[in-house]
Amino acid sequence: MDAPPRGGGGVSAPQHRQQPPPPPPPGAGNPIPILLAFLVIIAMVLVPSTSSLKSSFTIMHQVPEGHVGVYWRGGALLNTITEPGFHFKLPLITQYESVQVTLQTDQVVNRLRKEYVYDTLLNYGVQYDHTWIYDKIHHEINQFCSSHSLQQVYIDMFDQIDEKMKDALQVDCTRYAPGIEILSVRVTKPLIPESIRKNFRHMEEERTKVLIAIEKQRVVEKEAETAKKMAISEAEKSASVSKIHMEQKLTEKDSERMQQEIQNHMYMAHEKSLADAAFYRVMKEAEANKLKLTPQFLELKFIEAIADNTKIFFGEKVPNMVLDQRLLGNFLHSASGDADSKEVNVGEVSKGDGRSEM
């Protein structure tokens, strides 16, 4: 089929006319101001403050751990201390700085106590450590070196410099800035010329030799003193042992003497009792004999003695001797007197023996 001819001879479809777009609002065609405003807001809110310019423009800022936040408004230090974390402030009006309150491990190990942050910054500013620590340590070292010789600084007193510097810094900080605490100072060896160093090395070697000799002498003296003490100890020990043995022997002798004295007393008491018994027996026998020596008893004994005589006598006088009463009476009288004298003598002898035993 042939296409219908284009022209006025044919009937054409109805055509719709397009409406022109509405005109854009003023400024809608330039997005640069909107983009700049957005970037400024992002920078003010999200960018951490690391400089004075940023700290002036930022709204939110971060205080790191081990620090506290301090603030200035119009150049005046505010009595506001913030802890670590995120905080907000007025941009362009309030300035912010973070101050470390933990150990600062530099040449001088120090720490600013949190409760003294406001007073310290109010009096000496953020650079307080330069005023009272780093600038002052050089001044103290110069004073120490100027008042001591090189030998003292480099060798003799070098091990004391750290403690002296620490004490010097702490005295002034305690007096003028009590919030600063000096924990330790680390001073390195000073640099000296090589020629002087060689001389010092040689002097140190000689000094070491002298110290070694002195130490050896001390060791010898200590050994001699130890040997002397040992000898004295041994002598005292021997003397103590001898004294103990002597006291033991004396004790034994005293014991033997006391035993002998006891035995002597026992012997004397025994002998005395024997003598007393003998004396008593003799006295009783004498008393018994005295009672027996009567004329009748003597006559009886005389008759028994004649009767027991088995001898036979012959002569004219035998009957006269037996039957003569006068002769018998005289004999009995003399026998009675002899018995009394014997009794007296026996008593005296017995008393004498008793006194000798006493």
C-alpha positions as a LaTeX table, in Angstrom:
\begin{tabular}{lrrr}
\hline
Residue & $x$ (\AA) & $y$ (\AA) & $z$ (\AA) \\
\hline
Met1 & 0.00 & 0.00 & 0.00 \\
Asp2 & 1.11 & 3.44 & $-0.79$ \\
Ala3 & 1.52 & 5.86 & 2.05 \\
Pro4 & $-0.98$ & 8.62 & 2.15 \\
Pro5 & 0.33 & 11.77 & 0.72 \\
Arg6 & 1.55 & 14.51 & 3.05 \\
Gly7 & $-0.05$ & 17.73 & 2.32 \\
Gly8 & $-3.18$ & 19.56 & 2.74 \\
Gly9 & $-5.17$ & 17.03 & 0.78 \\
Gly10 & $-5.33$ & 14.53 & 3.59 \\
Val11 & $-6.83$ & 14.60 & 7.04 \\
Ser12 & $-4.11$ & 14.83 & 9.74 \\
Ala13 & $-4.27$ & 13.77 & 13.45 \\
Pro14 & $-4.75$ & 16.48 & 16.02 \\
Gln15 & $-1.41$ & 17.79 & 17.52 \\
His16 & $-0.90$ & 18.91 & 21.29 \\
Arg17 & 1.30 & 21.92 & 21.93 \\
Gln18 & 3.94 & 21.61 & 24.79 \\
Gln19 & 3.91 & 24.22 & 27.60 \\
Pro20 & 7.28 & 25.91 & 28.32 \\
Pro21 & 8.88 & 25.10 & 31.78 \\
Pro22 & 8.39 & 27.61 & 34.58 \\
Pro23 & 11.29 & 29.97 & 35.17 \\
Pro24 & 13.73 & 28.88 & 38.03 \\
Pro25 & 13.69 & 30.84 & 41.26 \\
Pro26 & 16.39 & 33.43 & 41.78 \\
Gly27 & 19.75 & 31.79 & 42.64 \\
Ala28 & 18.51 & 28.29 & 41.98 \\
Gly29 & 20.84 & 27.85 & 39.14 \\
Asn30 & 24.02 & 28.52 & 41.30 \\
Pro31 & 24.64 & 25.70 & 43.90 \\
Ile32 & 28.03 & 27.02 & 45.06 \\
Pro33 & 26.76 & 29.07 & 48.06 \\
Ile34 & 24.77 & 26.10 & 49.34 \\
Leu35 & 27.78 & 23.79 & 49.02 \\
Leu36 & 30.04 & 26.27 & 50.83 \\
Ala37 & 27.54 & 26.67 & 53.65 \\
Phe38 & 27.28 & 22.90 & 54.03 \\
Leu39 & 31.08 & 22.47 & 54.16 \\
Val40 & 31.41 & 25.20 & 56.76 \\
Ile41 & 28.83 & 23.51 & 58.96 \\
Ile42 & 30.56 & 20.12 & 58.58 \\
Ala43 & 33.92 & 21.65 & 59.43 \\
Met44 & 32.55 & 23.46 & 62.46 \\
Val45 & 30.85 & 20.34 & 63.81 \\
Leu46 & 33.01 & 17.38 & 62.88 \\
Val47 & 36.60 & 18.60 & 62.43 \\
Pro48 & 38.55 & 18.12 & 65.73 \\
Ser49 & 40.27 & 21.18 & 67.09 \\
Thr50 & 44.00 & 20.88 & 66.69 \\
Ser51 & 44.94 & 24.53 & 66.41 \\
Ser52 & 43.81 & 27.87 & 67.73 \\
Leu53 & 42.02 & 28.64 & 64.47 \\
Lys54 & 40.05 & 25.41 & 64.50 \\
Ser55 & 39.37 & 25.70 & 68.21 \\
Ser56 & 37.78 & 29.05 & 67.52 \\
Phe57 & 35.54 & 27.82 & 64.73 \\
Thr58 & 34.54 & 24.34 & 65.98 \\
Ile59 & 31.40 & 23.63 & 67.94 \\
Met60 & 32.16 & 20.08 & 69.10 \\
His61 & 35.63 & 19.12 & 70.30 \\
Gln62 & 37.28 & 16.07 & 71.85 \\
Val63 & 39.36 & 15.94 & 75.05 \\
Pro64 & 41.79 & 12.97 & 74.85 \\
Glu65 & 42.39 & 10.54 & 77.69 \\
Gly66 & 44.91 & 11.76 & 80.23 \\
His67 & 44.02 & 15.39 & 79.55 \\
Val68 & 41.48 & 17.93 & 80.74 \\
Gly69 & 39.85 & 20.68 & 78.73 \\
Val70 & 40.28 & 24.37 & 79.63 \\
Tyr71 & 38.47 & 27.29 & 78.01 \\
Trp72 & 38.97 & 30.99 & 77.36 \\
Arg73 & 36.24 & 33.46 & 76.47 \\
Gly74 & 37.30 & 36.85 & 75.31 \\
Gly75 & 40.85 & 36.11 & 76.49 \\
Ala76 & 39.72 & 35.34 & 80.07 \\
Leu77 & 40.30 & 31.87 & 81.51 \\
Leu78 & 37.03 & 30.22 & 82.47 \\
Asn79 & 36.67 & 28.28 & 85.68 \\
Thr80 & 35.48 & 25.25 & 83.72 \\
Ile81 & 37.47 & 22.01 & 83.54 \\
Thr82 & 36.12 & 19.17 & 81.37 \\
Glu83 & 36.98 & 15.48 & 81.52 \\
Pro84 & 38.02 & 13.32 & 78.51 \\
Gly85 & 35.29 & 12.89 & 75.88 \\
Phe86 & 33.25 & 15.00 & 73.42 \\
His87 & 32.11 & 18.47 & 74.46 \\
Phe88 & 30.43 & 21.51 & 72.88 \\
Lys89 & 31.38 & 25.20 & 72.92 \\
Leu90 & 30.48 & 28.46 & 71.24 \\
Pro91 & 32.45 & 28.95 & 68.00 \\
Leu92 & 34.50 & 32.13 & 67.53 \\
Ile93 & 33.73 & 33.13 & 71.12 \\
Thr94 & 35.20 & 30.34 & 73.26 \\
Gln95 & 38.74 & 29.00 & 72.73 \\
Tyr96 & 39.77 & 25.57 & 74.00 \\
Glu97 & 43.02 & 23.80 & 74.93 \\
Ser98 & 43.71 & 20.31 & 76.29 \\
Val99 & 46.16 & 20.10 & 79.20 \\
Gln100 & 47.92 & 16.84 & 80.09 \\
Val101 & 47.49 & 15.72 & 83.70 \\
Thr102 & 49.33 & 12.39 & 83.43 \\
Leu103 & 53.07 & 11.76 & 83.52 \\
Gln104 & 55.12 & 13.68 & 81.01 \\
Thr105 & 58.12 & 11.44 & 80.31 \\
Asp106 & 60.60 & 13.98 & 78.97 \\
Gln107 & 64.02 & 14.84 & 80.34 \\
Val108 & 62.17 & 15.89 & 83.47 \\
Val109 & 59.42 & 13.46 & 84.42 \\
Asn110 & 56.65 & 15.63 & 85.86 \\
Arg111 & 52.92 & 15.76 & 86.38 \\
Leu112 & 50.36 & 18.54 & 86.84 \\
Arg113 & 47.76 & 17.64 & 89.42 \\
Lys114 & 44.20 & 18.03 & 88.21 \\
Glu115 & 43.00 & 20.12 & 91.12 \\
Tyr116 & 45.71 & 22.74 & 90.41 \\
Val117 & 45.13 & 23.08 & 86.65 \\
Tyr118 & 43.07 & 26.29 & 86.88 \\
Asp119 & 45.44 & 28.09 & 89.30 \\
Thr120 & 48.56 & 27.05 & 87.37 \\
Leu121 & 47.22 & 28.16 & 83.98 \\
Leu122 & 45.82 & 31.35 & 85.49 \\
Asn123 & 49.27 & 32.32 & 86.83 \\
Tyr124 & 51.65 & 30.89 & 84.23 \\
Gly125 & 49.63 & 30.06 & 81.11 \\
Val126 & 49.56 & 26.91 & 78.99 \\
Gln127 & 53.36 & 26.92 & 78.69 \\
Tyr128 & 53.83 & 26.62 & 82.45 \\
Asp129 & 56.24 & 23.69 & 82.00 \\
His130 & 58.67 & 25.85 & 80.02 \\
Thr131 & 58.71 & 28.42 & 82.81 \\
Trp132 & 59.20 & 26.11 & 85.78 \\
Ile133 & 60.76 & 22.98 & 84.28 \\
Tyr134 & 62.58 & 23.14 & 80.95 \\
Asp135 & 64.00 & 26.66 & 81.22 \\
Lys136 & 64.83 & 26.23 & 84.91 \\
Ile137 & 66.58 & 22.86 & 84.49 \\
His138 & 69.16 & 24.44 & 82.20 \\
His139 & 69.69 & 27.24 & 84.72 \\
Glu140 & 70.18 & 24.74 & 87.58 \\
Ile141 & 72.62 & 22.62 & 85.55 \\
Asn142 & 74.64 & 25.73 & 84.65 \\
Gln143 & 74.80 & 26.73 & 88.32 \\
Phe144 & 75.90 & 23.25 & 89.34 \\
Cys145 & 78.62 & 23.10 & 86.69 \\
Ser146 & 79.89 & 26.57 & 87.56 \\
Ser147 & 80.31 & 25.66 & 91.24 \\
His148 & 82.05 & 22.30 & 90.65 \\
Ser149 & 85.12 & 21.15 & 88.78 \\
Leu150 & 85.06 & 19.03 & 85.66 \\
Gln151 & 86.30 & 16.05 & 87.64 \\
Gln152 & 83.40 & 16.39 & 90.05 \\
Val153 & 80.79 & 16.95 & 87.34 \\
Tyr154 & 81.97 & 14.24 & 84.96 \\
Ile155 & 83.05 & 11.52 & 87.45 \\
Asp156 & 82.88 & 12.17 & 91.17 \\
Met157 & 79.40 & 13.67 & 91.58 \\
Phe158 & 77.69 & 12.70 & 88.34 \\
Asp159 & 75.56 & 10.08 & 90.07 \\
Gln160 & 74.20 & 12.81 & 92.37 \\
Ile161 & 73.22 & 15.36 & 89.71 \\
Asp162 & 69.80 & 13.81 & 89.00 \\
Glu163 & 68.75 & 13.93 & 92.62 \\
Lys164 & 70.12 & 17.45 & 93.14 \\
Met165 & 68.30 & 18.77 & 90.07 \\
Lys166 & 65.06 & 17.10 & 91.16 \\
Asp167 & 65.29 & 18.65 & 94.62 \\
Ala168 & 66.11 & 22.10 & 93.21 \\
Leu169 & 63.15 & 22.04 & 90.80 \\
Gln170 & 60.73 & 20.69 & 93.38 \\
Val171 & 61.64 & 23.35 & 95.95 \\
Asp172 & 60.70 & 26.22 & 93.61 \\
Cys173 & 57.64 & 24.43 & 92.23 \\
Thr174 & 56.35 & 23.71 & 95.74 \\
Arg175 & 56.82 & 27.37 & 96.65 \\
Tyr176 & 55.45 & 29.08 & 93.52 \\
Ala177 & 53.52 & 26.42 & 91.53 \\
Pro178 & 52.37 & 23.73 & 94.01 \\
Gly179 & 50.43 & 21.81 & 91.35 \\
Ile180 & 53.61 & 20.72 & 89.55 \\
Glu181 & 55.11 & 17.49 & 90.84 \\
Ile182 & 58.69 & 16.60 & 89.84 \\
Leu183 & 59.18 & 12.83 & 89.86 \\
Ser184 & 62.66 & 12.41 & 88.38 \\
Val185 & 65.32 & 14.11 & 86.30 \\
Arg186 & 67.48 & 12.37 & 83.71 \\
Val187 & 70.73 & 14.18 & 82.97 \\
Thr188 & 73.07 & 12.79 & 80.31 \\
Lys189 & 76.85 & 12.88 & 80.40 \\
Pro190 & 78.28 & 16.19 & 79.21 \\
Leu191 & 80.25 & 16.24 & 75.96 \\
Ile192 & 83.91 & 17.07 & 76.51 \\
Pro193 & 86.85 & 17.24 & 74.07 \\
Glu194 & 88.60 & 13.99 & 73.17 \\
Ser195 & 91.94 & 15.05 & 74.64 \\
Ile196 & 90.35 & 15.85 & 77.99 \\
Arg197 & 88.41 & 12.62 & 77.83 \\
Lys198 & 91.63 & 10.64 & 77.36 \\
Asn199 & 93.17 & 12.36 & 80.34 \\
Phe200 & 90.11 & 11.60 & 82.42 \\
Arg201 & 90.14 & 8.01 & 81.25 \\
His202 & 93.80 & 7.68 & 82.28 \\
Met203 & 93.04 & 9.33 & 85.62 \\
Glu204 & 90.10 & 7.01 & 86.09 \\
Glu205 & 92.30 & 3.98 & 85.43 \\
Glu206 & 94.86 & 5.14 & 87.98 \\
Arg207 & 92.12 & 5.91 & 90.44 \\
Thr208 & 90.68 & 2.45 & 89.88 \\
Lys209 & 94.07 & 0.89 & 90.58 \\
Val210 & 94.35 & 2.88 & 93.80 \\
Leu211 & 90.86 & 1.84 & 94.82 \\
Ile212 & 91.69 & $-1.79$ & 94.08 \\
Ala213 & 94.84 & $-1.57$ & 96.21 \\
Ile214 & 92.88 & 0.07 & 99.02 \\
Glu215 & 90.22 & $-2.59$ & 98.75 \\
Lys216 & 92.84 & $-5.36$ & 98.89 \\
Gln217 & 94.34 & $-3.74$ & 101.98 \\
Arg218 & 90.91 & $-3.62$ & 103.56 \\
Val219 & 90.37 & $-7.27$ & 102.74 \\
Val220 & 93.71 & $-8.22$ & 104.32 \\
Glu221 & 92.94 & $-6.14$ & 107.40 \\
Lys222 & 89.50 & $-7.69$ & 107.62 \\
Glu223 & 90.96 & $-11.18$ & 107.33 \\
Ala224 & 93.52 & $-10.41$ & 110.05 \\
Glu225 & 90.80 & $-8.97$ & 112.25 \\
Thr226 & 88.66 & $-12.04$ & 111.63 \\
Ala227 & 91.56 & $-14.36$ & 112.51 \\
Lys228 & 92.18 & $-12.34$ & 115.68 \\
Lys229 & 88.54 & $-12.55$ & 116.66 \\
Met230 & 88.56 & $-16.28$ & 116.01 \\
Ala231 & 91.68 & $-16.74$ & 118.16 \\
Ile232 & 90.13 & $-14.64$ & 120.94 \\
Ser233 & 86.96 & $-16.65$ & 120.65 \\
Glu234 & 88.86 & $-19.95$ & 120.87 \\
Ala235 & 90.84 & $-18.69$ & 123.87 \\
Glu236 & 87.68 & $-17.53$ & 125.61 \\
Lys237 & 86.10 & $-20.86$ & 124.81 \\
Ser238 & 89.06 & $-22.77$ & 126.28 \\
Ala239 & 89.06 & $-20.53$ & 129.34 \\
Ser240 & 85.35 & $-21.08$ & 129.80 \\
Val241 & 85.77 & $-24.84$ & 129.48 \\
Ser242 & 88.66 & $-24.83$ & 131.97 \\
Lys243 & 86.63 & $-22.71$ & 134.37 \\
Ile244 & 83.71 & $-25.10$ & 134.09 \\
His245 & 86.00 & $-28.11$ & 134.73 \\
Met246 & 87.60 & $-26.35$ & 137.70 \\
Glu247 & 84.20 & $-25.48$ & 139.15 \\
Gln248 & 83.14 & $-29.08$ & 138.63 \\
Lys249 & 86.21 & $-30.38$ & 140.45 \\
Leu250 & 85.71 & $-27.88$ & 143.29 \\
Thr251 & 82.11 & $-28.97$ & 143.56 \\
Glu252 & 83.18 & $-32.60$ & 143.72 \\
Lys253 & 85.78 & $-31.81$ & 146.40 \\
Asp254 & 83.23 & $-29.88$ & 148.42 \\
Ser255 & 80.85 & $-32.79$ & 148.13 \\
Glu256 & 83.54 & $-35.23$ & 149.26 \\
Arg257 & 84.46 & $-32.94$ & 152.19 \\
Met258 & 80.86 & $-32.69$ & 153.26 \\
Gln259 & 80.49 & $-36.47$ & 153.02 \\
Gln260 & 83.66 & $-36.94$ & 155.10 \\
Glu261 & 82.41 & $-34.48$ & 157.70 \\
Ile262 & 79.12 & $-36.34$ & 157.86 \\
Gln263 & 80.96 & $-39.64$ & 158.26 \\
Asn264 & 83.18 & $-38.14$ & 160.98 \\
His265 & 80.16 & $-36.85$ & 162.85 \\
Met266 & 78.51 & $-40.23$ & 162.51 \\
Tyr267 & 81.67 & $-42.01$ & 163.75 \\
Met268 & 82.03 & $-39.62$ & 166.68 \\
Ala269 & 78.40 & $-40.03$ & 167.61 \\
His270 & 78.76 & $-43.83$ & 167.37 \\
Glu271 & 81.90 & $-43.87$ & 169.52 \\
Lys272 & 80.33 & $-41.51$ & 171.98 \\
Ser273 & 77.28 & $-43.74$ & 172.26 \\
Leu274 & 79.59 & $-46.77$ & 172.77 \\
Ala275 & 81.58 & $-44.93$ & 175.46 \\
Asp276 & 78.37 & $-43.82$ & 177.16 \\
Ala277 & 77.11 & $-47.43$ & 177.06 \\
Ala278 & 80.40 & $-48.76$ & 178.49 \\
Phe279 & 80.37 & $-46.11$ & 181.19 \\
Tyr280 & 76.79 & $-46.93$ & 182.02 \\
Arg281 & 77.58 & $-50.67$ & 182.15 \\
Val282 & 80.60 & $-50.18$ & 184.41 \\
Met283 & 78.64 & $-47.88$ & 186.70 \\
Lys284 & 75.82 & $-50.38$ & 186.93 \\
Glu285 & 78.28 & $-53.22$ & 187.58 \\
Ala286 & 79.94 & $-51.14$ & 190.28 \\
Glu287 & 76.58 & $-50.44$ & 191.86 \\
Ala288 & 75.70 & $-54.14$ & 191.63 \\
Asn289 & 79.05 & $-55.13$ & 193.14 \\
Lys290 & 78.57 & $-52.62$ & 195.91 \\
Leu291 & 75.24 & $-54.18$ & 196.70 \\
Lys292 & 76.78 & $-57.68$ & 196.64 \\
Leu293 & 79.74 & $-56.91$ & 198.95 \\
Thr294 & 77.99 & $-57.72$ & 202.22 \\
Pro295 & 79.66 & $-59.70$ & 205.02 \\
Gln296 & 77.29 & $-62.57$ & 204.56 \\
Phe297 & 77.94 & $-62.76$ & 200.80 \\
Leu298 & 81.70 & $-62.55$ & 201.27 \\
Glu299 & 81.57 & $-65.22$ & 203.94 \\
Leu300 & 79.61 & $-67.40$ & 201.57 \\
Lys301 & 82.13 & $-66.86$ & 198.81 \\
Phe302 & 84.98 & $-67.56$ & 201.21 \\
Ile303 & 83.41 & $-70.82$ & 202.30 \\
Glu304 & 82.72 & $-71.78$ & 198.66 \\
Ala305 & 86.29 & $-71.00$ & 197.74 \\
Ile306 & 87.60 & $-73.19$ & 200.63 \\
Ala307 & 85.14 & $-75.90$ & 199.73 \\
Asp308 & 86.21 & $-75.93$ & 196.14 \\
Asn309 & 89.83 & $-76.31$ & 197.17 \\
Thr310 & 90.72 & $-79.99$ & 196.74 \\
Lys311 & 94.09 & $-79.67$ & 198.31 \\
Ile312 & 94.59 & $-81.27$ & 201.75 \\
Phe313 & 96.82 & $-79.53$ & 204.26 \\
Phe314 & 98.33 & $-81.21$ & 207.26 \\
Gly315 & 99.62 & $-79.45$ & 210.33 \\
Glu316 & 98.81 & $-78.07$ & 213.67 \\
Lys317 & 97.40 & $-74.71$ & 212.44 \\
Val318 & 94.85 & $-75.96$ & 209.92 \\
Pro319 & 91.91 & $-76.22$ & 212.38 \\
Asn320 & 92.90 & $-72.91$ & 213.93 \\
Met321 & 92.85 & $-71.19$ & 210.48 \\
Val322 & 89.47 & $-72.53$ & 209.55 \\
Leu323 & 87.82 & $-72.06$ & 212.90 \\
Asp324 & 89.46 & $-68.83$ & 214.03 \\
Gln325 & 86.60 & $-66.30$ & 213.94 \\
Arg326 & 88.83 & $-63.31$ & 214.40 \\
Leu327 & 90.91 & $-64.20$ & 211.42 \\
Leu328 & 87.76 & $-64.63$ & 209.31 \\
Gly329 & 86.34 & $-61.31$ & 210.51 \\
Asn330 & 89.54 & $-59.46$ & 209.68 \\
Phe331 & 89.63 & $-61.07$ & 206.26 \\
Leu332 & 86.01 & $-60.10$ & 205.53 \\
His333 & 86.61 & $-56.52$ & 206.67 \\
Ser334 & 89.72 & $-56.13$ & 204.50 \\
Ala335 & 87.93 & $-57.68$ & 201.49 \\
Ser336 & 85.04 & $-55.25$ & 201.91 \\
Gly337 & 87.41 & $-52.23$ & 201.98 \\
Asp338 & 89.26 & $-53.46$ & 198.88 \\
Ala339 & 85.96 & $-53.80$ & 196.99 \\
Asp340 & 84.94 & $-50.21$ & 197.87 \\
Ser341 & 88.29 & $-48.82$ & 196.68 \\
Lys342 & 88.02 & $-50.79$ & 193.41 \\
Glu343 & 84.53 & $-49.43$ & 192.79 \\
Val344 & 85.71 & $-45.83$ & 193.24 \\
Asn345 & 88.69 & $-46.36$ & 190.94 \\
Val346 & 86.52 & $-47.93$ & 188.21 \\
Gly347 & 84.11 & $-44.95$ & 188.35 \\
Glu348 & 86.89 & $-42.39$ & 187.98 \\
Val349 & 88.42 & $-44.31$ & 185.06 \\
Ser350 & 85.06 & $-44.52$ & 183.30 \\
Lys351 & 84.46 & $-40.75$ & 183.72 \\
Gly352 & 87.92 & $-40.04$ & 182.36 \\
Asp353 & 87.25 & $-42.18$ & 179.30 \\
Gly354 & 83.98 & $-40.35$ & 178.66 \\
Arg355 & 85.66 & $-36.92$ & 178.77 \\
Ser356 & 88.36 & $-38.09$ & 176.32 \\
Glu357 & 85.68 & $-39.26$ & 173.87 \\
Met358 & 84.05 & $-35.85$ & 174.05 \\
\hline
\end{tabular}
